[in-house]
Amino acid sequence: MIGKLFLCVVLFVGSFSNISAQNITYSEVEKSDNKNMIFEIVGKFLGNFIVYKYLNNDHKITIYNNDMVVKESIKLDFISDKTNNIDFIAYPDNFLMVWQYQRKNIIYCKAAKMNSEGKLLGEVITMDSTRSAAFSANTYYSFKWSEDKKNLLMYKYTNRNDEFNLMTKVYDENVKLLDSTRRSFNYNSNRESFGDLQIDNEGGIVFTQLKENARAEYINTVEIFYKKLNVDSFSVATLPLDKQLVQEPVIKIDNLNKNYVLNTFSYKKNSGNVGGLLTAVISKAPFVVSKMVINIFSDTLLSKLSGKPDWRSAYDNFFLKNIVLKKDGGFLAVTEEYYKQRRFGGNTFDDRFNNNFYGNGFSGFNTDYYNFNRGNYGFYRPFNQNGNRDLVYNYDDIITFSISKDLELQWNSVINKTTSDVDSDNFLSFANMNAGSEVHFLFLQKDSNKQIMSDHAIKPDGTAVRYATLKSREAGYNFMPKLGRQTGARQMLIPCVVRNNIAFAKIDF
């Protein structure tokens, strides 16, 4: 999914002055890897690429060598058939899996560590268990990890009788318990909600509590909660919103500068339309809101968007996609326009809804200007699970805002695109690749009914560069860029569909 004054915008969109070459290596296509398979790219380990796959109640990992040839496929017999919500935390030479499953009326959360050859390291660990009767229908274990992956957070919650009951457990990278706490909050389910929990490199937990005004989805109170490791009490900071209405905020932990950076779209006064970006910095010690600024969208920015957007609602469908930290305390806010439409009787109608685009990506590389450790990593929807030919997904322009450490707008950059698809959005949106001195945006566009992969990049001064499109010698491979994962300083692993099967393309830039 700005500014009181746009200081400097240097855009060379459409320029091919910098041409980069790409080398694409496709994986072997396994007949069992059809389009109904659920998968996740775990990462690269000692030269091996590991992908988790699930189909027909079978859990397995496939190990590819550097030439994307299958070395081995290993069935994960220790994972129950009724497993869901598997998370993977990648380390340089091993990875941790965390999953949950239900057996009779007990829900278990377990973990296992595996090496680069897919061998189990040690025993499967039970992290927690609970009776299912204690859960409401929408309650489950959630799992997060710190930027350095040395602190792991598992939490669960229940909502009942106007109480929000939260349980958290913090572990180290070897799944040794460091801290455990329980806390109840007063809770009005009709007007209040809690944001996802996050954990910093020191084991501190942070999350938001949001309160809506009389109009649903219009938030007028944001409180940020913080709990230090091995301290039972919570510190609370409240955004000084006054009468300003905002959307659901996103928190990015700045471990280097020991801050929490909060961003949310703000609404225009006396209007239900988005008009700016609110940014707040919450310091860790003391835990207070140290800075807050609303950067208002300008007419100059509006003129850069595709088509002829209505000036009143031009930004209503934009969502925060990534927050890319700079080492000096500033950041890039990457937003994308996204909306759904439904078709009835030959007509198309908007079907707006909120989506949380902010996910856990993977990057383990030393970077230059940007500290880009968590990026977008989309969710794959198997093609046979939608079946709604009347649903149209639209992913359009990308706007990137550069905000200084003083929360001043430095520049904005617009990448124009108009992409849509029916029934599935697996081929839409974009992937980011951090090359240290620039951030790349990879996305598909249609040219004469053929898919081409566009490669745009933004440099630290806001200069936008359009590189050569990705070219492949093989026909029939349809990329899913938003599901790609960065596996090297200038390397991406991107899934693709070839005929009715899933394959993986290693792209070296």
HURAMO-V260836 format. One record per backbone hydrogen bond with DSSP energy under -0.5 kcal/mol. NH is the residue of the N-H (numbers start at 0). CO is the residue of the C=O. E is the energy in kcal/mol with one decimal. If there is no record, write none. Layout:
nh=NH co=CO e=E
nh=NH co=CO e=E
This chain:
nh=2 co=295 e=-3.7
nh=6 co=4 e=-0.8
nh=7 co=409 e=-1.3
nh=9 co=7 e=-0.5
nh=10 co=8 e=-0.7
nh=11 co=463 e=-0.9
nh=14 co=11 e=-2.1
nh=18 co=16 e=-0.6
nh=19 co=17 e=-0.5
nh=22 co=507 e=-2.2
nh=23 co=21 e=-0.5
nh=24 co=505 e=-2.6
nh=26 co=503 e=-2.2
nh=27 co=67 e=-1.6
nh=29 co=27 e=-0.7
nh=32 co=29 e=-1.8
nh=33 co=31 e=-1.7
nh=34 co=499 e=-1.5
nh=36 co=33 e=-1.9
nh=37 co=53 e=-2.6
nh=39 co=51 e=-1.9
nh=41 co=39 e=-0.7
nh=41 co=49 e=-1.9
nh=42 co=49 e=-1.4
nh=44 co=47 e=-3.4
nh=45 co=91 e=-0.6
nh=47 co=44 e=-2.5
nh=48 co=63 e=-2.7
nh=49 co=42 e=-2.5
nh=50 co=61 e=-2.1
nh=51 co=39 e=-2.8
nh=52 co=59 e=-3.1
nh=53 co=37 e=-2.7
nh=54 co=57 e=-1.7
nh=57 co=54 e=-1.5
nh=58 co=56 e=-0.5
nh=59 co=52 e=-2.4
nh=60 co=73 e=-2.2
nh=61 co=50 e=-2.8
nh=62 co=71 e=-3.1
nh=63 co=48 e=-3.1
nh=63 co=61 e=-0.5
nh=64 co=68 e=-2.3
nh=67 co=64 e=-2.2
nh=70 co=62 e=-3.4
nh=71 co=62 e=-1.3
nh=73 co=60 e=-3.0
nh=74 co=72 e=-0.5
nh=75 co=58 e=-3.1
nh=76 co=74 e=-1.4
nh=78 co=75 e=-1.6
nh=82 co=79 e=-0.9
nh=83 co=99 e=-2.5
nh=86 co=97 e=-2.9
nh=88 co=95 e=-2.4
nh=89 co=87 e=-0.5
nh=90 co=93 e=-2.8
nh=94 co=113 e=-2.6
nh=95 co=88 e=-2.5
nh=96 co=111 e=-3.2
nh=97 co=86 e=-2.2
nh=98 co=109 e=-2.4
nh=99 co=83 e=-1.7
nh=100 co=107 e=-1.8
nh=101 co=81 e=-0.7
nh=102 co=105 e=-2.8
nh=105 co=102 e=-1.9
nh=106 co=129 e=-3.3
nh=107 co=100 e=-3.1
nh=107 co=105 e=-0.5
nh=108 co=127 e=-2.7
nh=109 co=98 e=-2.8
nh=110 co=124 e=-2.5
nh=111 co=96 e=-2.2
nh=112 co=120 e=-0.6
nh=113 co=94 e=-2.8
nh=114 co=118 e=-2.3
nh=115 co=92 e=-1.0
nh=117 co=114 e=-2.0
nh=120 co=112 e=-3.4
nh=121 co=119 e=-0.7
nh=124 co=110 e=-3.2
nh=126 co=108 e=-2.5
nh=126 co=124 e=-0.7
nh=127 co=108 e=-1.6
nh=129 co=106 e=-2.0
nh=131 co=104 e=-3.4
nh=133 co=130 e=-1.6
nh=134 co=131 e=-1.8
nh=138 co=135 e=-1.6
nh=141 co=154 e=-2.7
nh=143 co=152 e=-2.7
nh=145 co=150 e=-2.5
nh=148 co=145 e=-1.1
nh=151 co=170 e=-3.0
nh=152 co=143 e=-3.2
nh=153 co=168 e=-2.7
nh=154 co=141 e=-2.3
nh=155 co=166 e=-2.0
nh=157 co=164 e=-1.9
nh=159 co=157 e=-0.5
nh=159 co=162 e=-2.1
nh=162 co=159 e=-1.2
nh=163 co=184 e=-2.7
nh=164 co=157 e=-2.7
nh=164 co=162 e=-0.7
nh=165 co=163 e=-0.6
nh=165 co=182 e=-3.2
nh=166 co=155 e=-2.6
nh=167 co=180 e=-2.4
nh=168 co=153 e=-2.5
nh=169 co=178 e=-2.8
nh=170 co=151 e=-2.8
nh=171 co=175 e=-1.9
nh=172 co=149 e=-0.6
nh=174 co=171 e=-2.1
nh=176 co=174 e=-0.5
nh=177 co=169 e=-3.8
nh=178 co=169 e=-1.6
nh=180 co=167 e=-2.2
nh=182 co=165 e=-2.5
nh=184 co=163 e=-2.0
nh=186 co=161 e=-2.1
nh=188 co=186 e=-0.7
nh=190 co=187 e=-1.4
nh=191 co=187 e=-2.8
nh=192 co=209 e=-2.0
nh=194 co=207 e=-2.6
nh=197 co=205 e=-2.1
nh=199 co=203 e=-2.4
nh=202 co=199 e=-1.8
nh=204 co=226 e=-2.6
nh=205 co=197 e=-2.2
nh=206 co=224 e=-1.8
nh=208 co=222 e=-2.6
nh=209 co=192 e=-3.4
nh=210 co=220 e=-2.2
nh=211 co=190 e=-3.0
nh=212 co=217 e=-2.4
nh=215 co=213 e=-0.6
nh=217 co=214 e=-1.7
nh=218 co=216 e=-0.8
nh=218 co=245 e=-2.2
nh=219 co=210 e=-2.2
nh=220 co=210 e=-1.4
nh=222 co=208 e=-2.5
nh=223 co=236 e=-3.4
nh=224 co=206 e=-3.2
nh=224 co=222 e=-0.5
nh=225 co=234 e=-2.4
nh=226 co=204 e=-2.4
nh=230 co=227 e=-1.8
nh=234 co=225 e=-3.2
nh=236 co=223 e=-2.4
nh=238 co=221 e=-2.4
nh=240 co=238 e=-2.1
nh=243 co=240 e=-2.6
nh=245 co=218 e=-2.5
nh=246 co=264 e=-2.4
nh=249 co=262 e=-2.8
nh=251 co=260 e=-3.0
nh=253 co=251 e=-0.6
nh=253 co=258 e=-2.7
nh=254 co=252 e=-1.0
nh=257 co=253 e=-0.8
nh=258 co=253 e=-2.1
nh=259 co=281 e=-2.2
nh=260 co=251 e=-3.2
nh=261 co=259 e=-0.6
nh=261 co=279 e=-3.1
nh=262 co=249 e=-2.4
nh=263 co=277 e=-2.0
nh=265 co=275 e=-2.5
nh=266 co=244 e=-2.6
nh=267 co=272 e=-2.8
nh=270 co=267 e=-1.6
nh=274 co=265 e=-2.9
nh=275 co=265 e=-1.4
nh=276 co=294 e=-2.5
nh=277 co=263 e=-3.1
nh=277 co=275 e=-0.5
nh=278 co=292 e=-2.9
nh=279 co=261 e=-2.5
nh=280 co=290 e=-2.4
nh=281 co=259 e=-2.8
nh=281 co=279 e=-0.5
nh=282 co=280 e=-0.6
nh=282 co=287 e=-2.1
nh=283 co=257 e=-1.5
nh=287 co=282 e=-0.5
nh=287 co=285 e=-1.6
nh=289 co=280 e=-2.1
nh=289 co=287 e=-0.9
nh=290 co=280 e=-1.4
nh=292 co=278 e=-2.6
nh=294 co=276 e=-2.6
nh=294 co=292 e=-0.6
nh=295 co=293 e=-0.7
nh=296 co=274 e=-2.6
nh=301 co=297 e=-1.6
nh=302 co=298 e=-1.8
nh=303 co=300 e=-1.5
nh=304 co=300 e=-0.5
nh=304 co=301 e=-1.2
nh=312 co=309 e=-0.5
nh=313 co=309 e=-1.0
nh=315 co=312 e=-1.4
nh=317 co=314 e=-1.5
nh=318 co=335 e=-2.1
nh=319 co=0 e=-1.1
nh=320 co=333 e=-3.4
nh=321 co=333 e=-1.6
nh=323 co=331 e=-2.7
nh=324 co=322 e=-0.7
nh=324 co=370 e=-0.9
nh=325 co=329 e=-2.8
nh=326 co=368 e=-1.2
nh=328 co=325 e=-1.5
nh=330 co=402 e=-2.4
nh=331 co=323 e=-2.9
nh=332 co=400 e=-2.6
nh=333 co=321 e=-2.9
nh=333 co=331 e=-0.6
nh=334 co=332 e=-0.6
nh=334 co=398 e=-2.8
nh=335 co=318 e=-2.0
nh=336 co=396 e=-2.3
nh=337 co=316 e=-3.1
nh=338 co=393 e=-1.9
nh=340 co=391 e=-2.4
nh=341 co=348 e=-3.0
nh=342 co=389 e=-2.2
nh=343 co=341 e=-0.5
nh=343 co=346 e=-2.5
nh=346 co=343 e=-2.3
nh=348 co=341 e=-3.2
nh=350 co=339 e=-3.2
nh=356 co=354 e=-1.0
nh=358 co=356 e=-0.9
nh=360 co=358 e=-0.8
nh=368 co=435 e=-1.2
nh=369 co=435 e=-1.5
nh=370 co=324 e=-3.5
nh=371 co=369 e=-0.8
nh=372 co=370 e=-0.8
nh=377 co=481 e=-2.3
nh=379 co=377 e=-0.5
nh=381 co=379 e=-0.6
nh=382 co=34 e=-1.0
nh=384 co=381 e=-1.8
nh=385 co=382 e=-0.6
nh=386 co=382 e=-0.6
nh=388 co=386 e=-0.8
nh=390 co=387 e=-1.6
nh=391 co=340 e=-3.2
nh=391 co=389 e=-0.6
nh=392 co=420 e=-3.1
nh=393 co=338 e=-2.1
nh=394 co=418 e=-2.5
nh=395 co=336 e=-2.4
nh=397 co=414 e=-2.4
nh=398 co=334 e=-1.7
nh=399 co=412 e=-2.7
nh=400 co=332 e=-2.3
nh=401 co=410 e=-2.7
nh=402 co=330 e=-2.9
nh=402 co=400 e=-0.6
nh=403 co=407 e=-2.8
nh=406 co=403 e=-2.1
nh=409 co=401 e=-3.1
nh=410 co=401 e=-0.9
nh=412 co=399 e=-2.2
nh=414 co=397 e=-2.9
nh=415 co=413 e=-0.6
nh=418 co=394 e=-1.5
nh=420 co=392 e=-1.8
nh=422 co=390 e=-2.6
nh=423 co=421 e=-0.8
nh=427 co=424 e=-1.4
nh=430 co=441 e=-2.2
nh=432 co=439 e=-1.5
nh=434 co=432 e=-0.8
nh=434 co=437 e=-2.5
nh=436 co=434 e=-1.8
nh=438 co=457 e=-2.1
nh=439 co=432 e=-3.1
nh=440 co=455 e=-3.5
nh=441 co=430 e=-2.7
nh=442 co=453 e=-1.6
nh=444 co=451 e=-2.4
nh=446 co=449 e=-3.2
nh=449 co=446 e=-1.2
nh=451 co=444 e=-2.9
nh=452 co=469 e=-0.7
nh=453 co=442 e=-3.2
nh=453 co=451 e=-0.7
nh=454 co=466 e=-0.5
nh=455 co=440 e=-2.4
nh=456 co=464 e=-2.6
nh=457 co=438 e=-2.2
nh=458 co=462 e=-2.6
nh=459 co=436 e=-0.7
nh=461 co=458 e=-2.3
nh=463 co=9 e=-0.6
nh=464 co=456 e=-3.0
nh=465 co=14 e=-1.1
nh=466 co=454 e=-2.8
nh=466 co=464 e=-0.7
nh=469 co=452 e=-2.6
nh=477 co=475 e=-0.7
nh=477 co=496 e=-2.5
nh=478 co=476 e=-0.6
nh=479 co=494 e=-2.5
nh=481 co=427 e=-0.6
nh=482 co=479 e=-1.4
nh=483 co=480 e=-2.2
nh=484 co=492 e=-2.3
nh=486 co=490 e=-1.8
nh=487 co=490 e=-1.2
nh=490 co=487 e=-1.3
nh=491 co=506 e=-2.2
nh=492 co=484 e=-2.6
nh=493 co=491 e=-0.5
nh=493 co=504 e=-2.6
nh=495 co=502 e=-2.6
nh=496 co=477 e=-2.5
nh=497 co=495 e=-0.5
nh=497 co=500 e=-2.3
nh=498 co=475 e=-0.6
nh=500 co=497 e=-2.0
nh=501 co=32 e=-3.4
nh=502 co=495 e=-2.9
nh=504 co=493 e=-3.1
nh=505 co=24 e=-3.2
nh=505 co=503 e=-0.5
nh=506 co=491 e=-3.1
nh=506 co=504 e=-0.6
nh=507 co=22 e=-2.4
nh=507 co=505 e=-0.6
nh=508 co=489 e=-2.8
nh=508 co=506 e=-0.6
